[in-house]
């Protein structure tokens, strides 16, 4: 992050770790690692977002469709 800060000193940095649920890592580990750095971190996770189920189903459906095409063309 130091290199990014040197190259773009006036930009704001937003830390967005990808976690499905909130817990120890989102509330303790990540904030500890970001201590002393000038960045914004909300501590939010993907769940319990109301649309997460739709996203998971869409991802699985897309993957299954690709796999089906692969097997059909073999």
PDB file of N, H, CA, C and O in Angstrom:
ATOM      1  N   UNK A   1       0.823  -1.182   0.000  1.00  0.00           N
ATOM      2  CA  UNK A   1       0.000   0.000   0.000  1.00  0.00           C
ATOM      3  C   UNK A   1       0.868   1.247   0.000  1.00  0.00           C
ATOM      4  O   UNK A   1       0.452   2.301  -0.479  1.00  0.00           O
ATOM      5  N   UNK A   2       2.067   1.125   0.534  1.00  0.00           N
ATOM      6  H   UNK A   2       2.405   0.269   0.923  1.00  0.00           H
ATOM      7  CA  UNK A   2       2.982   2.262   0.560  1.00  0.00           C
ATOM      8  C   UNK A   2       3.318   2.742  -0.835  1.00  0.00           C
ATOM      9  O   UNK A   2       3.376   3.946  -1.087  1.00  0.00           O
ATOM     10  N   UNK A   3       3.543   1.796  -1.754  1.00  0.00           N
ATOM     11  H   UNK A   3       3.496   0.819  -1.550  1.00  0.00           H
ATOM     12  CA  UNK A   3       3.856   2.157  -3.145  1.00  0.00           C
ATOM     13  C   UNK A   3       2.682   2.880  -3.790  1.00  0.00           C
ATOM     14  O   UNK A   3       2.873   3.873  -4.493  1.00  0.00           O
ATOM     15  N   UNK A   4       1.480   2.394  -3.557  1.00  0.00           N
ATOM     16  H   UNK A   4       1.325   1.588  -2.986  1.00  0.00           H
ATOM     17  CA  UNK A   4       0.289   3.044  -4.086  1.00  0.00           C
ATOM     18  C   UNK A   4       0.162   4.458  -3.537  1.00  0.00           C
ATOM     19  O   UNK A   4      -0.152   5.390  -4.278  1.00  0.00           O
ATOM     20  N   UNK A   5       0.400   4.614  -2.265  1.00  0.00           N
ATOM     21  H   UNK A   5       0.655   3.857  -1.663  1.00  0.00           H
ATOM     22  CA  UNK A   5       0.318   5.930  -1.624  1.00  0.00           C
ATOM     23  C   UNK A   5       1.357   6.885  -2.232  1.00  0.00           C
ATOM     24  O   UNK A   5       1.066   8.064  -2.435  1.00  0.00           O
ATOM     25  N   UNK A   6       2.556   6.386  -2.521  1.00  0.00           N
ATOM     26  H   UNK A   6       2.792   5.429  -2.356  1.00  0.00           H
ATOM     27  CA  UNK A   6       3.595   7.245  -3.110  1.00  0.00           C
ATOM     28  C   UNK A   6       3.220   7.671  -4.527  1.00  0.00           C
ATOM     29  O   UNK A   6       3.438   8.819  -4.914  1.00  0.00           O
ATOM     30  N   UNK A   7       2.660   6.747  -5.293  1.00  0.00           N
ATOM     31  H   UNK A   7       2.483   5.815  -4.979  1.00  0.00           H
ATOM     32  CA  UNK A   7       2.312   7.062  -6.683  1.00  0.00           C
ATOM     33  C   UNK A   7       1.085   7.958  -6.798  1.00  0.00           C
ATOM     34  O   UNK A   7       0.989   8.772  -7.717  1.00  0.00           O
ATOM     35  N   UNK A   8       0.145   7.807  -5.863  1.00  0.00           N
ATOM     36  H   UNK A   8       0.223   7.146  -5.117  1.00  0.00           H
ATOM     37  CA  UNK A   8      -1.106   8.568  -5.939  1.00  0.00           C
ATOM     38  C   UNK A   8      -1.446   9.134  -4.569  1.00  0.00           C
ATOM     39  O   UNK A   8      -2.408   8.696  -3.939  1.00  0.00           O
ATOM     40  N   UNK A   9      -0.668  10.099  -4.102  1.00  0.00           N
ATOM     41  H   UNK A   9       0.114  10.455  -4.614  1.00  0.00           H
ATOM     42  CA  UNK A   9      -0.813  10.586  -2.719  1.00  0.00           C
ATOM     43  C   UNK A   9      -2.156  11.230  -2.396  1.00  0.00           C
ATOM     44  O   UNK A   9      -2.559  11.242  -1.233  1.00  0.00           O
ATOM     45  N   UNK A  10      -2.847  11.756  -3.377  1.00  0.00           N
ATOM     46  H   UNK A  10      -2.519  11.746  -4.322  1.00  0.00           H
ATOM     47  CA  UNK A  10      -4.112  12.439  -3.063  1.00  0.00           C
ATOM     48  C   UNK A  10      -5.327  11.506  -3.125  1.00  0.00           C
ATOM     49  O   UNK A  10      -6.421  11.900  -2.720  1.00  0.00           O
ATOM     50  N   UNK A  11      -5.152  10.285  -3.621  1.00  0.00           N
ATOM     51  H   UNK A  11      -4.264   9.965  -3.950  1.00  0.00           H
ATOM     52  CA  UNK A  11      -6.271   9.346  -3.712  1.00  0.00           C
ATOM     53  C   UNK A  11      -6.581   8.730  -2.350  1.00  0.00           C
ATOM     54  O   UNK A  11      -5.695   8.559  -1.513  1.00  0.00           O
ATOM     55  N   UNK A  12      -7.858   8.400  -2.147  1.00  0.00           N
ATOM     56  H   UNK A  12      -8.577   8.538  -2.827  1.00  0.00           H
ATOM     57  CA  UNK A  12      -8.252   7.687  -0.929  1.00  0.00           C
ATOM     58  C   UNK A  12      -8.199   6.191  -1.206  1.00  0.00           C
ATOM     59  O   UNK A  12      -8.501   5.757  -2.318  1.00  0.00           O
ATOM     60  N   UNK A  13      -7.822   5.403  -0.216  1.00  0.00           N
ATOM     61  H   UNK A  13      -7.576   5.755   0.687  1.00  0.00           H
ATOM     62  CA  UNK A  13      -7.735   3.955  -0.366  1.00  0.00           C
ATOM     63  C   UNK A  13      -8.844   3.310   0.451  1.00  0.00           C
ATOM     64  O   UNK A  13      -9.042   3.628   1.624  1.00  0.00           O
ATOM     65  N   UNK A  14      -9.555   2.404  -0.189  1.00  0.00           N
ATOM     66  H   UNK A  14      -9.394   2.146  -1.141  1.00  0.00           H
ATOM     67  CA  UNK A  14     -10.628   1.661   0.465  1.00  0.00           C
ATOM     68  C   UNK A  14     -10.221   0.193   0.489  1.00  0.00           C
ATOM     69  O   UNK A  14     -10.018  -0.404  -0.568  1.00  0.00           O
ATOM     70  N   UNK A  15     -10.099  -0.400   1.674  1.00  0.00           N
ATOM     71  H   UNK A  15     -10.264   0.085   2.533  1.00  0.00           H
ATOM     72  CA  UNK A  15      -9.755  -1.815   1.818  1.00  0.00           C
ATOM     73  C   UNK A  15     -11.048  -2.627   1.755  1.00  0.00           C
ATOM     74  O   UNK A  15     -11.978  -2.382   2.525  1.00  0.00           O
ATOM     75  N   UNK A  16     -11.105  -3.597   0.831  1.00  0.00           N
ATOM     76  H   UNK A  16     -10.350  -3.796   0.206  1.00  0.00           H
ATOM     77  CA  UNK A  16     -12.307  -4.397   0.648  1.00  0.00           C
ATOM     78  C   UNK A  16     -11.941  -5.881   0.623  1.00  0.00           C
ATOM     79  O   UNK A  16     -11.898  -6.487  -0.448  1.00  0.00           O
ATOM     80  N   UNK A  17     -11.678  -6.468   1.782  1.00  0.00           N
ATOM     81  H   UNK A  17     -11.712  -5.976   2.652  1.00  0.00           H
ATOM     82  CA  UNK A  17     -11.402  -7.905   1.810  1.00  0.00           C
ATOM     83  C   UNK A  17     -12.684  -8.677   1.521  1.00  0.00           C
ATOM     84  O   UNK A  17     -13.775  -8.241   1.889  1.00  0.00           O
ATOM     85  N   UNK A  18     -12.551  -9.802   0.874  1.00  0.00           N
ATOM     86  H   UNK A  18     -11.665 -10.157   0.575  1.00  0.00           H
ATOM     87  CA  UNK A  18     -13.712 -10.588   0.478  1.00  0.00           C
ATOM     88  C   UNK A  18     -13.976 -11.706   1.492  1.00  0.00           C
ATOM     89  O   UNK A  18     -13.273 -12.716   1.520  1.00  0.00           O
ATOM     90  N   UNK A  19     -14.993 -11.506   2.315  1.00  0.00           N
ATOM     91  H   UNK A  19     -15.564 -10.685   2.293  1.00  0.00           H
ATOM     92  CA  UNK A  19     -15.405 -12.497   3.306  1.00  0.00           C
ATOM     93  C   UNK A  19     -16.903 -12.720   3.169  1.00  0.00           C
ATOM     94  O   UNK A  19     -17.646 -11.784   2.876  1.00  0.00           O
ATOM     95  N   UNK A  20     -17.350 -13.945   3.377  1.00  0.00           N
ATOM     96  H   UNK A  20     -16.746 -14.706   3.615  1.00  0.00           H
ATOM     97  CA  UNK A  20     -18.781 -14.234   3.311  1.00  0.00           C
ATOM     98  C   UNK A  20     -19.520 -13.779   4.558  1.00  0.00           C
ATOM     99  O   UNK A  20     -20.664 -13.332   4.474  1.00  0.00           O
ATOM    100  N   UNK A  21     -18.879 -13.889   5.707  1.00  0.00           N
ATOM    101  H   UNK A  21     -17.950 -14.252   5.774  1.00  0.00           H
ATOM    102  CA  UNK A  21     -19.569 -13.510   6.932  1.00  0.00           C
ATOM    103  C   UNK A  21     -18.633 -12.723   7.842  1.00  0.00           C
ATOM    104  O   UNK A  21     -17.410 -12.814   7.736  1.00  0.00           O
ATOM    105  N   UNK A  22     -19.232 -11.957   8.730  1.00  0.00           N
ATOM    106  H   UNK A  22     -20.225 -11.882   8.816  1.00  0.00           H
ATOM    107  CA  UNK A  22     -18.461 -11.160   9.674  1.00  0.00           C
ATOM    108  C   UNK A  22     -18.058 -12.018  10.860  1.00  0.00           C
ATOM    109  O   UNK A  22     -18.789 -12.921  11.265  1.00  0.00           O
ATOM    110  N   UNK A  23     -16.902 -11.730  11.404  1.00  0.00           N
ATOM    111  H   UNK A  23     -16.308 -10.996  11.075  1.00  0.00           H
ATOM    112  CA  UNK A  23     -16.421 -12.500  12.540  1.00  0.00           C
ATOM    113  C   UNK A  23     -15.035 -12.047  12.950  1.00  0.00           C
ATOM    114  O   UNK A  23     -14.696 -10.869  12.839  1.00  0.00           O
ATOM    115  N   UNK A  24     -14.239 -12.987  13.424  1.00  0.00           N
ATOM    116  H   UNK A  24     -14.514 -13.944  13.515  1.00  0.00           H
ATOM    117  CA  UNK A  24     -12.910 -12.696  13.967  1.00  0.00           C
ATOM    118  C   UNK A  24     -12.021 -11.962  12.966  1.00  0.00           C
ATOM    119  O   UNK A  24     -11.402 -10.956  13.312  1.00  0.00           O
ATOM    120  N   UNK A  25     -11.953 -12.447  11.746  1.00  0.00           N
ATOM    121  H   UNK A  25     -12.456 -13.264  11.465  1.00  0.00           H
ATOM    122  CA  UNK A  25     -11.066 -11.818  10.755  1.00  0.00           C
ATOM    123  C   UNK A  25     -11.533 -10.417  10.389  1.00  0.00           C
ATOM    124  O   UNK A  25     -10.718  -9.499  10.299  1.00  0.00           O
ATOM    125  N   UNK A  26     -12.839 -10.238  10.175  1.00  0.00           N
ATOM    126  H   UNK A  26     -13.502 -10.984  10.248  1.00  0.00           H
ATOM    127  CA  UNK A  26     -13.329  -8.916   9.776  1.00  0.00           C
ATOM    128  C   UNK A  26     -13.296  -7.907  10.914  1.00  0.00           C
ATOM    129  O   UNK A  26     -13.202  -6.703  10.672  1.00  0.00           O
ATOM    130  N   UNK A  27     -13.372  -8.386  12.152  1.00  0.00           N
ATOM    131  H   UNK A  27     -13.448  -9.364  12.348  1.00  0.00           H
ATOM    132  CA  UNK A  27     -13.402  -7.449  13.277  1.00  0.00           C
ATOM    133  C   UNK A  27     -12.076  -7.311  14.011  1.00  0.00           C
ATOM    134  O   UNK A  27     -11.872  -6.326  14.721  1.00  0.00           O
ATOM    135  N   UNK A  28     -11.152  -8.290  13.855  1.00  0.00           N
ATOM    136  H   UNK A  28     -11.317  -9.089  13.278  1.00  0.00           H
ATOM    137  CA  UNK A  28      -9.884  -8.235  14.599  1.00  0.00           C
ATOM    138  C   UNK A  28      -8.668  -8.245  13.672  1.00  0.00           C
ATOM    139  O   UNK A  28      -7.858  -7.319  13.698  1.00  0.00           O
ATOM    140  N   UNK A  29      -8.542  -9.280  12.865  1.00  0.00           N
ATOM    141  H   UNK A  29      -9.200 -10.033  12.844  1.00  0.00           H
ATOM    142  CA  UNK A  29      -7.322  -9.477  12.069  1.00  0.00           C
ATOM    143  C   UNK A  29      -7.130  -8.370  11.036  1.00  0.00           C
ATOM    144  O   UNK A  29      -6.070  -7.746  10.991  1.00  0.00           O
ATOM    145  N   UNK A  30      -8.130  -8.123  10.216  1.00  0.00           N
ATOM    146  H   UNK A  30      -8.991  -8.630  10.252  1.00  0.00           H
ATOM    147  CA  UNK A  30      -7.999  -7.104   9.164  1.00  0.00           C
ATOM    148  C   UNK A  30      -7.759  -5.716   9.764  1.00  0.00           C
ATOM    149  O   UNK A  30      -6.835  -5.028   9.330  1.00  0.00           O
ATOM    150  N   UNK A  31      -8.557  -5.279  10.748  1.00  0.00           N
ATOM    151  H   UNK A  31      -9.308  -5.838  11.101  1.00  0.00           H
ATOM    152  CA  UNK A  31      -8.275  -3.962  11.333  1.00  0.00           C
ATOM    153  C   UNK A  31      -6.862  -3.867  11.917  1.00  0.00           C
ATOM    154  O   UNK A  31      -6.227  -2.817  11.828  1.00  0.00           O
ATOM    155  N   UNK A  32      -6.368  -4.955  12.513  1.00  0.00           N
ATOM    156  H   UNK A  32      -6.884  -5.809  12.585  1.00  0.00           H
ATOM    157  CA  UNK A  32      -5.009  -4.943  13.070  1.00  0.00           C
ATOM    158  C   UNK A  32      -3.978  -4.749  11.952  1.00  0.00           C
ATOM    159  O   UNK A  32      -3.028  -3.981  12.106  1.00  0.00           O
ATOM    160  N   UNK A  33      -4.169  -5.449  10.827  1.00  0.00           N
ATOM    161  H   UNK A  33      -4.940  -6.073  10.702  1.00  0.00           H
ATOM    162  CA  UNK A  33      -3.229  -5.329   9.711  1.00  0.00           C
ATOM    163  C   UNK A  33      -3.285  -3.949   9.061  1.00  0.00           C
ATOM    164  O   UNK A  33      -2.296  -3.497   8.484  1.00  0.00           O
ATOM    165  N   UNK A  34      -4.425  -3.282   9.148  1.00  0.00           N
ATOM    166  H   UNK A  34      -5.229  -3.650   9.617  1.00  0.00           H
ATOM    167  CA  UNK A  34      -4.568  -1.960   8.538  1.00  0.00           C
ATOM    168  C   UNK A  34      -4.186  -0.824   9.482  1.00  0.00           C
ATOM    169  O   UNK A  34      -4.165   0.337   9.075  1.00  0.00           O
ATOM    170  N   UNK A  35      -3.885  -1.147  10.735  1.00  0.00           N
ATOM    171  H   UNK A  35      -3.902  -2.091  11.066  1.00  0.00           H
ATOM    172  CA  UNK A  35      -3.516  -0.119  11.706  1.00  0.00           C
ATOM    173  C   UNK A  35      -2.339   0.706  11.208  1.00  0.00           C
ATOM    174  O   UNK A  35      -1.350   0.163  10.716  1.00  0.00           O
ATOM    175  N   UNK A  36      -2.458   2.021  11.341  1.00  0.00           N
ATOM    176  H   UNK A  36      -3.262   2.461  11.740  1.00  0.00           H
ATOM    177  CA  UNK A  36      -1.387   2.909  10.934  1.00  0.00           C
ATOM    178  C   UNK A  36      -1.394   3.259   9.459  1.00  0.00           C
ATOM    179  O   UNK A  36      -0.620   4.111   9.025  1.00  0.00           O
ATOM    180  N   UNK A  37      -2.253   2.618   8.682  1.00  0.00           N
ATOM    181  H   UNK A  37      -2.881   1.925   9.035  1.00  0.00           H
ATOM    182  CA  UNK A  37      -2.357   2.924   7.256  1.00  0.00           C
ATOM    183  C   UNK A  37      -3.529   3.875   7.032  1.00  0.00           C
ATOM    184  O   UNK A  37      -4.565   3.767   7.688  1.00  0.00           O
ATOM    185  N   UNK A  38      -3.356   4.779   6.127  1.00  0.00           N
ATOM    186  H   UNK A  38      -2.514   4.867   5.595  1.00  0.00           H
ATOM    187  CA  UNK A  38      -4.434   5.709   5.817  1.00  0.00           C
ATOM    188  C   UNK A  38      -5.358   5.061   4.793  1.00  0.00           C
ATOM    189  O   UNK A  38      -5.154   5.185   3.585  1.00  0.00           O
ATOM    190  N   UNK A  39      -6.368   4.374   5.292  1.00  0.00           N
ATOM    191  H   UNK A  39      -6.533   4.274   6.273  1.00  0.00           H
ATOM    192  CA  UNK A  39      -7.344   3.755   4.404  1.00  0.00           C
ATOM    193  C   UNK A  39      -8.669   3.638   5.140  1.00  0.00           C
ATOM    194  O   UNK A  39      -8.742   3.790   6.359  1.00  0.00           O
ATOM    195  N   UNK A  40      -9.700   3.367   4.379  1.00  0.00           N
ATOM    196  H   UNK A  40      -9.641   3.243   3.389  1.00  0.00           H
ATOM    197  CA  UNK A  40     -11.031   3.210   4.956  1.00  0.00           C
ATOM    198  C   UNK A  40     -11.402   1.739   4.913  1.00  0.00           C
ATOM    199  O   UNK A  40     -11.201   1.068   3.901  1.00  0.00           O
ATOM    200  N   UNK A  41     -11.938   1.246   6.006  1.00  0.00           N
ATOM    201  H   UNK A  41     -12.101   1.791   6.828  1.00  0.00           H
ATOM    202  CA  UNK A  41     -12.374  -0.140   6.103  1.00  0.00           C
ATOM    203  C   UNK A  41     -13.655  -0.191   6.911  1.00  0.00           C
ATOM    204  O   UNK A  41     -13.692   0.293   8.042  1.00  0.00           O
ATOM    205  N   UNK A  42     -14.708  -0.769   6.350  1.00  0.00           N
ATOM    206  H   UNK A  42     -14.678  -1.162   5.431  1.00  0.00           H
ATOM    207  CA  UNK A  42     -16.008  -0.807   7.009  1.00  0.00           C
ATOM    208  C   UNK A  42     -16.227  -2.049   7.858  1.00  0.00           C
ATOM    209  O   UNK A  42     -17.065  -2.035   8.759  1.00  0.00           O
ATOM    210  N   UNK A  43     -15.485  -3.135   7.586  1.00  0.00           N
ATOM    211  H   UNK A  43     -14.805  -3.147   6.854  1.00  0.00           H
ATOM    212  CA  UNK A  43     -15.661  -4.359   8.354  1.00  0.00           C
ATOM    213  C   UNK A  43     -16.879  -5.168   7.962  1.00  0.00           C
ATOM    214  O   UNK A  43     -17.278  -6.079   8.687  1.00  0.00           O
ATOM    215  N   UNK A  44     -17.472  -4.851   6.829  1.00  0.00           N
ATOM    216  H   UNK A  44     -17.147  -4.111   6.239  1.00  0.00           H
ATOM    217  CA  UNK A  44     -18.661  -5.561   6.375  1.00  0.00           C
ATOM    218  C   UNK A  44     -18.274  -6.800   5.571  1.00  0.00           C
ATOM    219  O   UNK A  44     -17.170  -6.882   5.032  1.00  0.00           O
ATOM    220  N   UNK A  45     -19.174  -7.738   5.497  1.00  0.00           N
ATOM    221  H   UNK A  45     -20.070  -7.671   5.935  1.00  0.00           H
ATOM    222  CA  UNK A  45     -18.975  -8.962   4.720  1.00  0.00           C
ATOM    223  C   UNK A  45     -20.131  -9.098   3.730  1.00  0.00           C
ATOM    224  O   UNK A  45     -21.092  -8.330   3.781  1.00  0.00           O
ATOM    225  N   UNK A  46     -20.035 -10.074   2.833  1.00  0.00           N
ATOM    226  H   UNK A  46     -19.255 -10.698   2.791  1.00  0.00           H
ATOM    227  CA  UNK A  46     -21.095 -10.270   1.846  1.00  0.00           C
ATOM    228  C   UNK A  46     -22.407 -10.706   2.471  1.00  0.00           C
ATOM    229  O   UNK A  46     -23.482 -10.329   2.003  1.00  0.00           O
ATOM    230  N   UNK A  47     -22.319 -11.505   3.535  1.00  0.00           N
ATOM    231  H   UNK A  47     -21.446 -11.812   3.915  1.00  0.00           H
ATOM    232  CA  UNK A  47     -23.546 -11.988   4.159  1.00  0.00           C
ATOM    233  C   UNK A  47     -23.770 -11.245   5.459  1.00  0.00           C
ATOM    234  O   UNK A  47     -22.780 -10.903   6.104  1.00  0.00           O
ATOM    235  N   UNK A  48     -24.899 -10.987   5.868  1.00  0.00           N
ATOM    236  H   UNK A  48     -25.704 -11.265   5.344  1.00  0.00           H
ATOM    237  CA  UNK A  48     -26.166 -11.526   5.391  1.00  0.00           C
ATOM    238  C   UNK A  48     -26.873 -10.594   4.397  1.00  0.00           C
ATOM    239  O   UNK A  48     -27.978 -10.131   4.678  1.00  0.00           O
ATOM    240  N   UNK A  49     -26.262 -10.313   3.252  1.00  0.00           N
ATOM    241  H   UNK A  49     -25.364 -10.688   3.024  1.00  0.00           H
ATOM    242  CA  UNK A  49     -26.909  -9.486   2.230  1.00  0.00           C
ATOM    243  C   UNK A  49     -28.122 -10.231   1.679  1.00  0.00           C
ATOM    244  O   UNK A  49     -28.080 -11.447   1.492  1.00  0.00           O
ATOM    245  N   UNK A  50     -29.182  -9.506   1.425  1.00  0.00           N
ATOM    246  H   UNK A  50     -29.215  -8.519   1.576  1.00  0.00           H
ATOM    247  CA  UNK A  50     -30.435 -10.137   1.002  1.00  0.00           C
ATOM    248  C   UNK A  50     -30.337 -10.808  -0.365  1.00  0.00           C
ATOM    249  O   UNK A  50     -31.134 -11.697  -0.664  1.00  0.00           O
ATOM    250  N   UNK A  51     -29.373 -10.404  -1.208  1.00  0.00           N
ATOM    251  H   UNK A  51     -28.725  -9.682  -0.965  1.00  0.00           H
ATOM    252  CA  UNK A  51     -29.268 -10.967  -2.556  1.00  0.00           C
ATOM    253  C   UNK A  51     -28.166 -12.017  -2.687  1.00  0.00           C
ATOM    254  O   UNK A  51     -27.912 -12.501  -3.791  1.00  0.00           O
ATOM    255  N   UNK A  52     -27.509 -12.378  -1.588  1.00  0.00           N
ATOM    256  H   UNK A  52     -27.716 -11.986  -0.692  1.00  0.00           H
ATOM    257  CA  UNK A  52     -26.393 -13.328  -1.683  1.00  0.00           C
ATOM    258  C   UNK A  52     -26.852 -14.683  -2.216  1.00  0.00           C
ATOM    259  O   UNK A  52     -26.119 -15.329  -2.966  1.00  0.00           O
ATOM    260  N   UNK A  53     -28.041 -15.120  -1.843  1.00  0.00           N
ATOM    261  H   UNK A  53     -28.636 -14.596  -1.234  1.00  0.00           H
ATOM    262  CA  UNK A  53     -28.554 -16.398  -2.333  1.00  0.00           C
ATOM    263  C   UNK A  53     -28.710 -16.361  -3.849  1.00  0.00           C
ATOM    264  O   UNK A  53     -28.347 -17.315  -4.537  1.00  0.00           O
ATOM    265  N   UNK A  54     -29.248 -15.265  -4.367  1.00  0.00           N
ATOM    266  H   UNK A  54     -29.543 -14.490  -3.809  1.00  0.00           H
ATOM    267  CA  UNK A  54     -29.397 -15.117  -5.821  1.00  0.00           C
ATOM    268  C   UNK A  54     -28.043 -15.190  -6.512  1.00  0.00           C
ATOM    269  O   UNK A  54     -27.910 -15.834  -7.553  1.00  0.00           O
ATOM    270  N   UNK A  55     -27.045 -14.537  -5.942  1.00  0.00           N
ATOM    271  H   UNK A  55     -27.154 -14.014  -5.096  1.00  0.00           H
ATOM    272  CA  UNK A  55     -25.698 -14.525  -6.525  1.00  0.00           C
ATOM    273  C   UNK A  55     -25.104 -15.938  -6.543  1.00  0.00           C
ATOM    274  O   UNK A  55     -24.552 -16.366  -7.557  1.00  0.00           O
ATOM    275  N   UNK A  56     -25.218 -16.656  -5.431  1.00  0.00           N
ATOM    276  H   UNK A  56     -25.666 -16.308  -4.608  1.00  0.00           H
ATOM    277  CA  UNK A  56     -24.671 -18.016  -5.351  1.00  0.00           C
ATOM    278  C   UNK A  56     -25.351 -18.915  -6.387  1.00  0.00           C
ATOM    279  O   UNK A  56     -24.676 -19.677  -7.079  1.00  0.00           O
ATOM    280  N   UNK A  57     -26.673 -18.833  -6.498  1.00  0.00           N
ATOM    281  H   UNK A  57     -27.222 -18.214  -5.936  1.00  0.00           H
ATOM    282  CA  UNK A  57     -27.415 -19.649  -7.465  1.00  0.00           C
ATOM    283  C   UNK A  57     -26.979 -19.297  -8.885  1.00  0.00           C
ATOM    284  O   UNK A  57     -26.769 -20.193  -9.702  1.00  0.00           O
ATOM    285  N   UNK A  58     -26.841 -18.025  -9.189  1.00  0.00           N
ATOM    286  H   UNK A  58     -27.011 -17.297  -8.526  1.00  0.00           H
ATOM    287  CA  UNK A  58     -26.423 -17.598 -10.530  1.00  0.00           C
ATOM    288  C   UNK A  58     -25.027 -18.111 -10.856  1.00  0.00           C
ATOM    289  O   UNK A  58     -24.787 -18.588 -11.965  1.00  0.00           O
ATOM    290  N   UNK A  59     -24.098 -18.017  -9.898  1.00  0.00           N
ATOM    291  H   UNK A  59     -24.293 -17.630  -8.997  1.00  0.00           H
ATOM    292  CA  UNK A  59     -22.734 -18.501 -10.121  1.00  0.00           C
ATOM    293  C   UNK A  59     -22.729 -20.003 -10.372  1.00  0.00           C
ATOM    294  O   UNK A  59     -22.050 -20.481 -11.281  1.00  0.00           O
ATOM    295  N   UNK A  60     -23.476 -20.742  -9.577  1.00  0.00           N
ATOM    296  H   UNK A  60     -24.028 -20.354  -8.838  1.00  0.00           H
ATOM    297  CA  UNK A  60     -23.535 -22.201  -9.744  1.00  0.00           C
ATOM    298  C   UNK A  60     -24.183 -22.561 -11.077  1.00  0.00           C
ATOM    299  O   UNK A  60     -23.714 -23.468 -11.765  1.00  0.00           O
ATOM    300  N   UNK A  61     -25.246 -21.867 -11.449  1.00  0.00           N
ATOM    301  H   UNK A  61     -25.627 -21.130 -10.891  1.00  0.00           H
ATOM    302  CA  UNK A  61     -25.918 -22.139 -12.724  1.00  0.00           C
ATOM    303  C   UNK A  61     -24.989 -21.869 -13.901  1.00  0.00           C
ATOM    304  O   UNK A  61     -24.932 -22.658 -14.844  1.00  0.00           O
ATOM    305  N   UNK A  62     -24.264 -20.758 -13.850  1.00  0.00           N
ATOM    306  H   UNK A  62     -24.310 -20.116 -13.085  1.00  0.00           H
ATOM    307  CA  UNK A  62     -23.309 -20.427 -14.916  1.00  0.00           C
ATOM    308  C   UNK A  62     -22.240 -21.505 -15.032  1.00  0.00           C
ATOM    309  O   UNK A  62     -21.901 -21.935 -16.134  1.00  0.00           O
ATOM    310  N   UNK A  63     -21.714 -21.935 -13.902  1.00  0.00           N
ATOM    311  H   UNK A  63     -21.989 -21.585 -13.007  1.00  0.00           H
ATOM    312  CA  UNK A  63     -20.665 -22.962 -13.908  1.00  0.00           C
ATOM    313  C   UNK A  63     -21.204 -24.276 -14.471  1.00  0.00           C
ATOM    314  O   UNK A  63     -20.549 -24.925 -15.288  1.00  0.00           O
ATOM    315  N   UNK A  64     -22.398 -24.662 -14.030  1.00  0.00           N
ATOM    316  H   UNK A  64     -22.930 -24.135 -13.366  1.00  0.00           H
ATOM    317  CA  UNK A  64     -22.994 -25.912 -14.525  1.00  0.00           C
ATOM    318  C   UNK A  64     -23.252 -25.847 -16.029  1.00  0.00           C
ATOM    319  O   UNK A  64     -23.048 -26.837 -16.732  1.00  0.00           O
ATOM    320  N   UNK A  65     -23.691 -24.706 -16.524  1.00  0.00           N
ATOM    321  H   UNK A  65     -23.856 -23.902 -15.953  1.00  0.00           H
ATOM    322  CA  UNK A  65     -23.934 -24.555 -17.958  1.00  0.00           C
ATOM    323  C   UNK A  65     -22.632 -24.700 -18.743  1.00  0.00           C
ATOM    324  O   UNK A  65     -22.610 -25.357 -19.784  1.00  0.00           O
ATOM    325  N   UNK A  66     -21.562 -24.102 -18.263  1.00  0.00           N
ATOM    326  H   UNK A  66     -21.580 -23.568 -17.418  1.00  0.00           H
ATOM    327  CA  UNK A  66     -20.252 -24.221 -18.927  1.00  0.00           C
ATOM    328  C   UNK A  66     -19.770 -25.665 -18.917  1.00  0.00           C
ATOM    329  O   UNK A  66     -19.277 -26.165 -19.927  1.00  0.00           O
ATOM    330  N   UNK A  67     -19.912 -26.331 -17.784  1.00  0.00           N
ATOM    331  H   UNK A  67     -20.313 -25.924 -16.963  1.00  0.00           H
ATOM    332  CA  UNK A  67     -19.493 -27.732 -17.686  1.00  0.00           C
ATOM    333  C   UNK A  67     -20.312 -28.621 -18.621  1.00  0.00           C
ATOM    334  O   UNK A  67     -19.777 -29.539 -19.243  1.00  0.00           O
ATOM    335  N   UNK A  68     -21.597 -28.345 -18.713  1.00  0.00           N
ATOM    336  H   UNK A  68     -22.031 -27.599 -18.208  1.00  0.00           H
ATOM    337  CA  UNK A  68     -22.465 -29.123 -19.588  1.00  0.00           C
ATOM    338  C   UNK A  68     -22.037 -28.962 -21.046  1.00  0.00           C
ATOM    339  O   UNK A  68     -22.009 -29.937 -21.797  1.00  0.00           O
ATOM    340  N   UNK A  69     -21.703 -27.734 -21.449  1.00  0.00           N
ATOM    341  H   UNK A  69     -21.725 -26.941 -20.840  1.00  0.00           H
ATOM    342  CA  UNK A  69     -21.244 -27.482 -22.813  1.00  0.00           C
ATOM    343  C   UNK A  69     -19.938 -28.209 -23.088  1.00  0.00           C
ATOM    344  O   UNK A  69     -19.751 -28.779 -24.163  1.00  0.00           O
ATOM    345  N   UNK A  70     -19.022 -28.188 -22.099  1.00  0.00           N
ATOM    346  H   UNK A  70     -19.174 -27.725 -21.225  1.00  0.00           H
ATOM    347  CA  UNK A  70     -17.742 -28.884 -22.254  1.00  0.00           C
ATOM    348  C   UNK A  70     -17.968 -30.369 -22.497  1.00  0.00           C
ATOM    349  O   UNK A  70     -17.368 -30.955 -23.398  1.00  0.00           O
ATOM    350  N   UNK A  71     -18.825 -30.966 -21.700  1.00  0.00           N
ATOM    351  H   UNK A  71     -19.312 -30.490 -20.969  1.00  0.00           H
ATOM    352  CA  UNK A  71     -19.078 -32.416 -21.806  1.00  0.00           C
ATOM    353  C   UNK A  71     -19.817 -32.753 -23.096  1.00  0.00           C
ATOM    354  O   UNK A  71     -19.596 -33.813 -23.681  1.00  0.00           O
ATOM    355  N   UNK A  72     -20.695 -31.852 -23.542  1.00  0.00           N
ATOM    356  H   UNK A  72     -20.874 -30.991 -23.066  1.00  0.00           H
ATOM    357  CA  UNK A  72     -21.449 -32.086 -24.759  1.00  0.00           C
ATOM    358  C   UNK A  72     -20.596 -31.977 -26.015  1.00  0.00           C
ATOM    359  O   UNK A  72     -20.897 -32.605 -27.031  1.00  0.00           O
ATOM    360  N   UNK A  73     -19.529 -31.178 -25.946  1.00  0.00           N
ATOM    361  H   UNK A  73     -19.285 -30.669 -25.121  1.00  0.00           H
ATOM    362  CA  UNK A  73     -18.679 -30.991 -27.126  1.00  0.00           C
ATOM    363  C   UNK A  73     -17.517 -31.964 -27.148  1.00  0.00           C
ATOM    364  O   UNK A  73     -16.736 -31.957 -28.099  1.00  0.00           O
ATOM    365  N   UNK A  74     -17.375 -32.810 -26.122  1.00  0.00           N
ATOM    366  H   UNK A  74     -18.009 -32.816 -25.349  1.00  0.00           H
ATOM    367  CA  UNK A  74     -16.257 -33.762 -26.072  1.00  0.00           C
ATOM    368  C   UNK A  74     -16.536 -34.996 -26.883  1.00  0.00           C
ATOM    369  O   UNK A  74     -15.698 -35.896 -26.946  1.00  0.00           O
TER     370      UNK A  74
END
